[in-house]
Amino acid sequence: MPITAAVPPRVLTVAGSDSGGGAGIQADLKTMLALGVHGMSVLTAVTAQNSLGVQGAWELPAEAVRAQYRSVVDDIGVQAVKTGMLSSAALVETVAGLLAGTRAPIVVDPVGVSKHGDALLAVEALENVRTKLLPLATVATPNLDEVAQLTGVEVAEEPDMRRAAAAVLAFGPRWVVIKGGHLPGEAVDLLTDGDQEHWLRAPRHDNRHTHGTGCTLASAIACGLARGQNVPTAVRNAKTYVTGAIEAGYALGSGIGPVDHGWRSRRA
């Protein structure tokens, strides 16, 4: 007798490719597999990238992005969408138009720079992120550099994160996670919708191999939302998953290695 398998929740990532496999589409799909959902992808850009940085980036035409999205959503459907590297103002506008017609939770990771400081979003695209993309987000997940890019708010210490969150929420996302991983001390993030406040803390692991943390966190949140979790639960679970992945991160190449997306299976 054939085995009839239950269909897992379906999560779509709209992001760029990392040829080194640590971030971008590759990190998103690894996270989705690890967390038990069916991952699907819309490729927005191709990067030549390794542990030392980004050596080149080429965005796809808007019609290619639109065709990929419609192909997946119209046939297979989605229960959550995560966005990452969108590269240009035209692609941000294209993706925002597609998301506006999709009834599913949306996690927006407003990717601006790589782990190595390489620009992944054109300066002229920032206004489209503010006015067209962030208003659609169920959860936005900027790091401190992206907060400064989008709002001008500089976060030097933990109390500044409240001001940063308010500035991002002013653009319209329902919730925001201000990622404080670049601050000294504990790895602390602030999740808020402007009323509720959740401070998420984890020990800081002495491990420099953290490539892909932002992509991984946003994808893990999308996985939780696709499973029907509320936002605070999805974000807490994602934080736990990413903390373990950072602890297990490994050296790859000559620079910053990736987090270990399969850390739970290796500990089983």
N, C-alpha and C positions, 0 to 999 in steps of 0.2 A: 504493500500500500504506500502511495506517495505521502510524504510528510507535508502538511500544510502549515507553513510558518506564519505567525502573526506579523503584520506589516508594522515596522517600527515607526516612531515619529519621523517626519521628514523636515530637514533643515537645509536651507539654501545659503551658501556664502557667495557674495558678490565682491570680488577682491582681485588683487594681483597675484602673480605667481612668484615664488621664491625658488630659484633654481637650486639653492643649497638645501632646501627642504625643511628649514627651521621655522619659517614664518609664512605669512600669506595663505594662499589657497591650501598649500600643503599642510601647514599647521592646523588650519580649520578642519580639514577632512580627517586628519589624525585624531583631533579632539573629538569629533563627532563619532568616529568609530569607537574610541575608548569609552564614550559615554552612552553608547547603545542606541544611537539614532542613525537614520539613513542620511548621509551627507550628499549634497548636490552642489554644483558650482557654476557660476557665471564668471568667466575670466575677463578682467578689465584691462590688464597690462601684463607684459612679460618683463621680468628683470633678469639681468645677469648679476648674480649675487652669491656671495660666499661668506665665510666667517670673518672676513676682513672688511666687508662693506658691499655697496652696490656699485658695480662697474658700468651699468647701463640700464635704461628702462625705455620701453616702447609700448605706448598705449594702443589698445584696439579701437577700431572705428565704432562710433556710437551704434551703427546698424548691427554690428556683430554682437555687441553687448545686448541690445534689444532682442535680437533673434534668439540668443541663448536663454534669456530670461523667459520669454514667451513660450519657448519650447518646453521648458521644465514646468513652469507654473500652470500652463493651460492643460497639460496632460497629467502630470504626476501630482501637482499641488504641493503646498508647503504649509507647515505649521509654525515656522519661525524663519526669519531672514536675518542674516548678519551682513553688514557692509564693512569693507576694509579700504584698501587703497583704491581711490577713484581717479587720481592723477590730474584731471583737468576740469575746468568749468563746464565744458560740454558733457563730459561723462557724469559729473555730479547732477547736472540738470536731467540727463537721460534717465539715470537710476532713480532719482527722486520722482520723476513722472511715472515710472513703472511701479514703484513702491506705493504711490498714492492710490493705486487701484487694487492693491493686494490686502486682503483681510487676514493678517497674521501679525503677531508681535514682531517688532523690528528692533534690532540692536545695532546702533551706529557707533563704530569705532572710527573716529575722524582722523584717520592716519595722515600725519603731516610729515614726519621724519622717521628714518629708520633708526635702529638701535645704535648705529654708528654715526648718526647725524646727517645722513644723506636725505635730501629733500625728495618727498614722494607725492607732494601735492603742490600744484602751481599756486603762486600767491593770488592770482586773479580768480582762483576757484574758491577762496575762503568765503566770499560773500554768498555764493550759492550754497555752501555748506551751512552757513548761518541761517539763511532765509528759506531754503528749499528742502534741505535734508534733515536738519535737526528737528524741525517742527513735526516730522513724521515718526520720530524715534520713541519707542516704548522706553528704551534705556540708551543713554549715550555714555561712552566710556573713555573720555579723554585723559591722557597723561598730563603732567604739569607743563611740558613744552607745548602741547596742543591747546591747553587752556590759555596759555599766554598768546599763542597765535590767533586764537578765535576771539578772545575777550580783552586782551591786554593786561589781565590780572596776573601778577607774579606771585607765586606761592613759595615763601621761604621757610615757613614753619606751619605746624599743624593747624593753628587757629585760622590761617589764611584760606584753608580749604573751604570753609563755609562761604566766604566771599566769592571764591572761584565757582562754587556750585550754584550760587544765586545768579552769577553772570551767565553761566551756560543755560540754566533753566529759563532765563529770560528769552532765549531763542525758541522755546517751545517744546522740548522733549518732556515726557511725563516724569521720567526719573533720570538722574545723572549719577554716575560713579566717578568721583574724582580720585584718580589713582596716585597715591602718595609714595610710590615705591622709590622715587629718587630722593626723598627726604631721609635724613639720618635717623638711626634708631629702628624701632619696629617698622615692619611693612604695614602701613595703615592706609586704608581707603575709606572714603566717605560716600555712602549711598543716601540720597535724599530725593524727595519729591517736592521739597519746599516746606512741607509740614512734618512728615516723619523724617527721622534722622537715624541712620545706622552706621556706627563706626566699626569697621571690620579690621581686626588686628591679627597679625601672624608674626612669628619670629622671623628675623632676617637671617637667611642662610648664607654662610660664607662660601658663595659659589658665583663665579663671574659668568658662568655659562647660562645666560638668561635670554638668548635670542628667541623671539616669538611669544613673549609673555602677553603682550597686549592682544594679539590675534587670538591666542589661546583663551584668555579670559573672556573676551567678547563671544567667542564661539561656544564656550561652556555655558555662558548665561543663556544664549539662544537655545541650547539643548534643554536646559531646565524649563524655559518658557514653553518649548514645544511639548514637553511632558506634562504641561498643565500646572507647573509650580507658579506661585505668585512671585513678584519681582524680588522681594527681600530673600525669599528662600532660594531662588535661582542664583542670586548673586552670592549668597553665603556659600552655597555648594560649589559654585565656580571658583571662589576664592580658595576653598580647601583643595580643590583639584589642582589649581595653578601652584599653590604653595608646595604641594608634593612634587609637582613636575619641576619646579625650580630646584628643590633640594636634590633631585635626581639628575639634574642637567649634567651634560658630559662634554668633554673636549672634542672638537671636530675641526679639522683644519688648524690654522695658525692663530686664529683670533678668538672671537666670542662664540662658543658653542651653543647648541639649542637646549631648551628644556626637554625633558623626557616625557612625551605624551603618553607612553605606555607604562608609566611607573607602577600603576596599580597591578597590572597583569604580571609584572616582574616580581612583585612582592607576594603574589598569591601563592 
